Amino acid sequence: MTTSDLVLRIRQFIAEYKPTWRSLFLLLLALLCLGLSYFWAWLLVGVVLVTAVSLFLLRADIRQTPGAAGFTLVRQHNSQMTLSQPSPVLVTLENLTGQVVDVEVWDAVPLWVTALNVRRSPHWPATLKPHGRAEFPYQVRPIKRGDHTFGNLTLRWTSVWGLFMRQAVCPAPTQVKVYPNLLQIRQYEQLARHGRQIQIGLRQSKQFGSGSEFEQLREYVPDDDYRRISWKATARHGKPITMDYSPERSQNIVLLVDVGRRMGTRPLGMARTTRLDLVINAVLMFSYVALKRGDRVGMLTFSGQIEQYIPPRAGGSQLIFLVEGLYNVQPQVSDPDYGRALHYLQTQRQRRSLIVLLTDPTRQEAVELLAPQLGAFYPHHLPLCITLSDPNVLAAAQRPPYSLEAIQARALAEQLLDERLLWRSLLEKRGVMTMDIPAYHLTAGLLNKYLELKEKTRL
């Protein structure tokens, strides 16, 4: 055996076997005898005797103590979790030996998952009976979307005579997908059943009486437009009958999502939610409502390059594709290349579509390039550019100038708002509709604009 092999085996032994107070007591006893042998030489015999007995006991204890094969340690959890929602995790330990064993278990949770009702690194002590079983449940709350990995499980158990604790690392890496929180969609479904969408900031939209597609015939009421009266149906029924129209279905909507570096910032400074998280929540809610109304929804994500493209389709299954396409999208380090994204979209030869660009430009030069490129889609398409305003900036622009610092902060905020107003004017001159929405009102603002366009039959 070479020296390096010997060193490696010693390191493995130290990593696997941890001394307890009993073995430390035997070591201190040997050291005490060694120290006192300076005065009484005959105590050297005691040093040899204590050392020999300690080694004998340690060897016998190692032989009688079960190894890692005497235990089964597994972790169970959902392969899919929801952002900011608690999810259960269960760690199960089985004792396959015929001995009573004192154990400790550690679990390694991902960096972007917060463990609830346990300490940051989950740790449990327990006493297992022969062929016994123990369960250690806890909950986690993901705080970041994407793919995450649970680490290994660590097991430590006390030897039969208590001279050491043996430790083993159980390989148990498991994958978990953290999806965006779809709580808004469930809330919308419940409110929509009772016609109370206004409670989440959505305006009431007319279901009938406007649009271009014939919907139904019904009895005339005084508030109806007389031009909608069907004279043939009136003559047939002997009373005034009105024709109802609904917004045209199966219209194209393409969502362009900027995932550049700016989208990784947080509108409220200390908040955990980034601009991209807010955009993703709004996109999924918007897609759900549009698909429910029979429209076709597609998506293009881009930064300095094209990240992914999902062609517009109708049906509930399209929402699943959009969720799968967005759950692991992370902000990139590059600035968005609007020209490349819009050129790619042009090559797809879309039918007339509502093109919604969700972005937050950082430079005047970027907007000056964006205006003609996005405006080129008008009038064949209906382009809409949505930017996310920072609530802190809006509040600073309205704050009374009670001090020099407040005056400077207000002046800076007003300058930023003037720049954004100039950006919007450049886009609107090219036929691009614009909206500058406070970050935490993005979902309601986007949906209200969509409902307004549908009612006015702009699509």
N, C-alpha and C positions, 0 to 999 in steps of 0.2 A: 504494500500500500504506500503510495507516494504521500509526501507532506501535504500537497493540496487536497488530496482525497481525505486525509485525516482531518484537516481544517474544516472541510465541507461537512463531514459527518458530525463534528463537534457543534458546528453552527445549527445543523438540523436538530441535534439533540437538545440544544438550548432553546430552539424555537418551539419544540414540541413538548418539553417537560419544564414546568414552572415549579420552583420550590415552595413549600408551605412553611408555616411557623414551626412545625415539628422537625422538619429536616434542618431548618436554620438553628433550632435549639441544639441538635446533635453537633452541628458545625461549631457553634459557639462553645459547647462543652469541650470539644477537642482543642479549640484555640485557647480556652482557659487553662486546660492541663498543660498545653505547650508553654504558656506564659509562666505558670507557676513552677515549671520544671527548671527555671533559672535558679530557684531557691532550693527546690527538692528534686534532684535528678531522677529519683525513682518514678516521678510522675510521667516520664517519657514512656514508660510501659503503658500508662493510662491513655496517652495520646494514640499509641499504636492500637490498643484494645478498642477505644471508642471509634477510631477510624475504620477498623475492620468490621466491627458490629454495624456501623452505619452503612458501609458498602454492602454488607450481607443483607441488611434489611431493605435497602434501596433496590437491590437486584431482585429480591423475593417479591417486593411490592410491584415492581415493573412486570414481573411474570404473571402475577395474579390479576393485575388491572386490565380490563378489556381494552382493546384497541378501537380505532375509528370504525372498523367493520362491525362492531357490536351495536351500532346506532344507525338509525335512518332519520335524516333531517331533510325536510322538503318545505318549499314555500308555494303557496297558492294565492293567486290574485287574478283580477280581470285583465285580459290582454288589451282591453281598450278602456281608457279612463277619460273623464271630462274635466276640462280646465276649471280649477277653483271649486270642484265638487268633491266631497269625501268619498273615498273608495276603500273597501275592506281588504285587508291582507291577513292571511293565516299562515303561521309557521308551525309545523307539526314535527314532533320529535318522538321516536319510538325506541325503547330500550329492548334490544334483542337478547340481552344476557339474563342470567338468573341471579343477578346481584342488585342490591340497592345502590343507586348511584346519585350523588349530588352533582348537578350540571348547571352550566350557565350558557346562554345562547345570545349571540349578537347577529343582527341583520344590517346589511349595508344598503341604505336607500339611495336613490339617485340624487344628484346635487340639486336638481330643480323640482324635487318633491318634498313637501313638508310632512313629517310624521306627526300624527295627532295622538293624543292620550298616552304617549310614551316619550322618552327623551329623544334628543336629536338622532342618536344612534341607538336604535331599539335594543334593549338588553333585558333579559329575564333570567332569574335564578329559579331552580326547581329541584325537587327530589323525586326521582323515578323509582317506582317499585320494580321488582323483577318482571320483565316482559310488559312493563307499563308504557303508558302513552301520555304525552302532555301537548297541549295546544296553546299557542301564544297569539291571540288575535290583536290586531291594531288597525288603525286607519291612516291613510295618506291623503293629502290634498295637493294635487299637481298645481304648480304656479307658472308653468311654461308649457306651451304646446310642443308637439313633435315626438320624436322617437327617444325613449329613455331606456336605461338598462339598470335593473337591480343587480347589486354585486353579489359576492359570495356570502355564505353563512358561516359563522365561526362557532365552534362548539368546544367547551372546556369542561372537563369532569375530574372530580377528585379521586385519587387512587384509593385502593381498599384500606390501607393503613394510614392514609392521610399524609404521606410523606411528600407528595408532589401533586400537581394538577397537570393533566395531560391536555394538550390543545390540538385541534385539527380544523383545517379550513375545508369546508364542503363546497366544491364548485357548484354554484347554483345561479349563474347569470340568466336572467329572464328579461325578455323584451316587453315593453308596454308602449302603446300608442296613446298619446294624450290629444284629444280632439277639442276643438273650440266648444265653448259652452252654448248649447242650443236652448237654453232656458227661455230666451226671448221668443223663440218660435212656439214653444209650448204655451207660453203666456198669451201670445197672439191668438193661437187656436181657441183657447178658452174664452177670451174676450170677444172674438169674432162670432162665436156661437150666439152671443147675446147682444151683438151690435154695439159693443162698448170699446172699440179700438181707440177711441179718443183718450182713454185712461193711460195709454202708453205714448201719447203724443201724436197719434195719427188722426188726420182730418177725416171727416165722414165723406165717403165717395158715393156718387149715385150709381146704382146698379143698372138702372134702366132709364130710358128716355133720352139718351145721348149716345153718340157713336155712329158707326157706319154699318154695322151688321144687324139685320133684323133679328129681334129677340122674341117678341110675342105680341098678341093682340089683347087689349083689355078695355074695360069700360072707361069712357071719358070722364075726367074730373075737372072742375073749374080751372085749376092751375095749369092744365096742359096747353101746349102750343097747338092752336087750331090747325096749323099746317101739317100736324102729325095725324090728323083724322083720316081714317080709311073710309072713303065714301061707299065703296062696294060693301065692306063689312057692315057699315052703318045701315045701308039699305036692306041687307040680308037679316040683320038682327032687330031692326026697327028702333034702334037707339044709337047715340054716338059711340063709336069705337075708335080707340087711339092705337097707333102702332108704336111699339117700344123698340128702341135700338140700343145695342150694347157696343162697347168698344171692340174693335176688331181683335180676334184672337190669333194665335200663332204668329205673332210679330217677333222680329229678331231683337235681342238685346245682348250686347257684348260689353263686358266689364273689363276695363284695363286697370290692373292693380299695380301700382308702383311699389316695388320692394327694395328700393335703394336705401342708402345709409340714413337718409333723413327720416325714413319711416321707423327706424329703430329707436328714436327718441321718445321721451314721455311728455305729453302735453302739460301735465301738472307737476313736473319736476320730480317729486318723491313717489308718485304713484307707480305701481308695478306695471300698469297697462301701457303698452307702447302704441304709437299711432297705427302700426300695422295690425295689432290686435283689434283695435277699434274698427279698422277698415274691414278686416275679415268677418267680424261679427255683423257689420252692416251688410256686407256682400251676401252672406248666407241668409240673413233675414229677407233682404230684397229678393234674392233668387227664389226663396220659398213662396213669397207672395206672388211674384211674377209667374212662376210655374203653376201655381194654383189657378191663376187667371188665364191659363192656356197659352202663355207666351213661351218663346224659345230663348233660353239663356245660355250664353257662353262666357268664357273667361280667358284673359291673357295676362299672365304675370311677367314682369320684366324689371330689369335693373340696367346695368350696362349692356346686357344681352337678353335674349328671349329665354325666360326660365321655363315656362310651359304654356301650352295652348289647349283649351277644351272647346271644341266647336259647339255652336248653339244647338240645343236640342230641347224638346218638350218632354213633359212627363216627370213623375216623381223620382224616377231613377236618376235623373240628371242631377238632383240635389246631392245624391250619394257621391257621384263623381266629383262634384265641386267640393264637398267636404274632404274627400280623400286627397284632392289636389291642393287644399289649403292648410290642412292640419299641421304639416311639417314645413311650411314656408317660413323662412327666417330672413330678416333684413340683411342685405348684402353690403359690402364695403364700398361699392362703386356708386356713382351718381347715375340716375336714370338716363337712358338714351331714348328720348321720345321719338326721334326720327326713325331709329331701327324698329321700334315697336309698332309705330303707325304704318311704316312701309310693309312690315310683315303682315299686318292686318289687311292692308290693301291687296296683297297677293292672294288672300283667301277668297276674294270675289264674293263678298257678302251681299245678300239682298238688302234692301233698305232696312237700316237698323238704328236703334238707339245706342249710341256709343258713349259709355260712361267712363271717364278717366278719373280715377281717384288718386290724387297725388298731393304733394306739398312742395312746390319749387323753392329753391334756396337762393337763386340768383335771377336778376333781371334778364341776363343774357339767355337763360334757359327759357324764359317765357317768350322772349322775342323770337326764338327759334320754334317754340311750340305753337304759337299763334297761327302762322301760315300752314304748318304741317297738319294740325288738327282742323283748321278751317277748310282745308282742301276737301274734307269729307262732306261739307255742306254745299248744296242742298240735297244731294242724293241720299245722304244719311243725316241723322239728327245728333250732332255731337254735344256732349255735356261734360264740362270740367268741374270737378268738385275738389275744393281744397279744405284742409282742416285748420281752423283758426285756434289759437291757443287761448284758453279762458284766462290765463294769467295776464296775457297782453291786453285783452279786452277790459279786464278789471283795472289794470294800471292806467289805461287811457281814460277811465272815468273817475279815477281817484282824485279827491281835492288836493291841490298843491299846497300842503301845509308846511313843507320844509324844502330845503334845497335838494335833498335826495329825491323827494317825491316829485319835484318839478322835473328833475332830470329823467326819472323813470317814466313820467307821463309823456315827456317830449319824445323819448325813444319809442314808447309804445305807439304814439300817434304817427311817428315816422314809418314804423312797420305796417300799420294799418293803411297809410297812404300808398305804400308800395304795393300792397295787396289789391287796393282799389285800382291802381294803375294796371296791374296784371289783368284784372278782370275786364277792364275797358279794352285792352289790346286784343283779348280773345273775343269779346262780344262784337268788335268791329269786323271780325272774320266770320261772323254767323254762329259762334260757339256760345251756347248757354253756359252760364257760370253760377256757382254757388259757393260761398265761403261760410262753412257751417262750423259752429263750435264743436270741438272734438267729441264731447259726450252727448251731443244731440245729432250725431251723424246718421244713425239708423232712421230716426223719425224724419229728419230732413230729406234724406234720399227717397224714402218711401212716399212721402207727401208729394215730392216733385214728380215721381213716377205716376201716382194717381192723378195728379193734375194734367199731365201730358196725355194720359189715357182718356180722360174726360173731354179734353179739347181736341181729341183725335189728331194729335200732332204726329203720331207715329205712322 
